[in-house]
Amino acid sequence: QSALAQPASVSGSPGQSIIISCSGSGSDIGTYNRVSWYQHHPGKAPKLMIYEVIKRPSGVSNRFSASKSGRTASLTISGLQAEDEADYYCCSYVPGGPYAFGTGTKVTVL
Amino acid sequence: EVQLVESGGTLVQPGGSLRLSCAASGFTFTTYWMAWVRQAPGKGLEWVANMKGVGSEKYYVGSVEGRFTISRDNARNLLYLQMNTLRADDTAVYFCAREATLTPYNFDYWGQGTLVTVSS
């Protein structure tokens, strides 16, 4: 399965909002509401931030929200904080896959 | 508290073999599908394999099919990845991850990973 396309980097100042996009195809994001997002601080365990497109696990800040339109999913981080600086990956169910991850986005807090 | 701790990563020569382990605790191991996900240096995440909690149902990404074997010891809460005929492009940090059960197709807990380097 091909990797989902994400911007290599996104940056913002503290307090700002940023959006990370994740582009797939009609056979993954476009068809299934099985999109998840992960935050990864290098050297640490990745952390689930969003599942089933828009749902936040218990304990994840409500500054993180997500959506989907057609073949593109998006993760929004509001009120950007220094601790949000990390790599972010989207992931979608893919029939026969069963998983395709995004290419990853490095978020920098200026 | 859910914990996943990987071990077994090391430097191995091309063509060699290695077995990774993942020790799970803090949850009923047999209830969950478990997976291995890897990250090559400077690259993104790649799902490698997964296995059902009970039984032998398992799946692999095409690039490792026939070379890697995922297995588990449910009596000891251990997940394994036997890697044979290793290649340079298998070099990566290998993460053990738990697949959510009530809301499938996402990974709700991860370990910190173990580094496998394939080089002569």
Interface residues (C-beta under 8 A of the other chain):
Chain A: A3 Y32 R34 S36 Y38 H40 G43 K44 A45 P46 K47 L48 Y51 E52 K55 P57 Y89 C91 Y93 G97 P98 Y99 A100 F101 G102 T103 G104
Chain B: L4 V37 G44 L45 E46 W47 N50 Y59 F95 A97 A100 T103 P104 Y105 N106 F107 D108 Y109 W110 G111 Q112 G113
